Every structure is written in structure tokens, then in C-alpha cells.
């Protein structure tokens, strides 16, 4: 499995209700494409969100998001680097 990061950008701050609604649409699509959600980071102003997934490739994540009507500003396969 590959590590994939996505970026979503919002014209107005993301409400908890809008987040929950989108997450509810995305959950079955992730399952359909064999993707595992790992974590998300929401900017303090709630205008951007980065999500980390484990997937066979970045295109699977893009397809799952399209199926759930989740617009992405970007999606990338990444490698993890940590302080040693």
C-alpha cells in the first residue's frame, strides 16, 4: 500500500456538519476502492484540510473522492520522513 495525501480547499470555513456529511459520503467509497483513511489535519481557519490515506495508488483515492463528490485541490503519493 502507498501513502497518499490529499488537499481540500474551501471558500468559507468548513463547518462540523459539512465535514460530517462529506465524511459520510466518502466512507463507502473508500471501502469500495480498498482505501484506508489514516488521519486528517484541518487548518485553524478551517479553509484547508489535508488527509492521509493508505491505498494501492493515488488514482484510487482520486476516484473514491470523485465518487463521493469530494473536490480535491490536489492528491499525491508521498514518502514519510521523520526526525531521527
C-alpha positions in Angstrom: 0.0 0.0 0.0 1.1 3.5 -0.8 0.7 6.7 1.4 -1.4 9.3 -0.3 -2.1 12.9 0.9 -4.9 15.0 -0.4 -5.7 18.7 -0.1 -9.1 20.2 0.0 -9.7 23.9 0.0 -12.9 25.7 1.0 -14.2 29.1 0.1 -15.7 29.5 3.5 -14.7 27.8 6.8 -15.7 24.1 6.9 -18.5 23.5 9.4 -18.6 20.4 11.5 -21.9 19.5 9.8 -20.4 19.9 6.3 -17.4 17.8 7.4 -19.6 15.0 8.8 -21.8 15.0 5.6 -18.8 14.7 3.3 -17.2 12.0 5.5 -20.4 10.0 5.4 -20.4 10.1 1.6 -16.7 9.2 1.4 -16.7 6.2 3.8 -18.4 3.7 1.5 -16.3 4.9 -1.5 -13.1 4.3 0.4 -14.3 0.8 1.2 -15.2 0.2 -2.4 -11.7 1.1 -3.6 -9.9 -0.7 -0.8 -8.6 2.6 0.8 -7.8 3.1 4.5 -8.2 6.6 6.0 -5.4 7.3 8.4 -5.7 10.9 9.6 -6.8 14.5 8.7 -5.5 17.9 9.5 -7.8 20.9 9.4 -6.2 24.4 9.3 -7.0 26.7 12.1 -9.1 28.9 9.8 -10.9 25.8 8.5 -10.2 26.7 4.9 -7.9 23.8 4.1 -7.8 20.1 5.1 -5.1 17.6 4.4 -6.0 13.9 4.6 -3.7 10.8 4.7 -4.8 7.5 3.2 -3.3 4.1 2.5 -4.2 3.0 -1.0 -2.9 0.9 -3.9 -2.2 4.2 -5.7 -3.1 7.9 -5.8 -5.6 7.4 -8.7 -7.7 5.1 -6.4 -8.0 7.9 -3.9 -8.9 10.4 -6.6 -11.6 8.0 -7.9 -13.1 7.5 -4.5 -13.3 11.2 -3.9 -14.9 11.8 -7.3 -17.4 9.1 -6.5 -18.3 10.8 -3.2 -18.4 14.3 -4.9 -15.4 15.5 -2.8 -13.4 18.1 -4.8 -9.7 17.9 -4.4 -7.2 20.7 -4.8 -4.5 18.0 -5.1 -3.5 14.4 -4.4 0.0 13.0 -4.1 1.7 9.8 -3.3 4.3 10.6 -0.6 7.1 9.1 1.4 7.3 9.5 5.1 10.3 11.2 6.7 10.7 11.6 10.5 13.1 13.3 12.8 15.7 10.7 13.9 
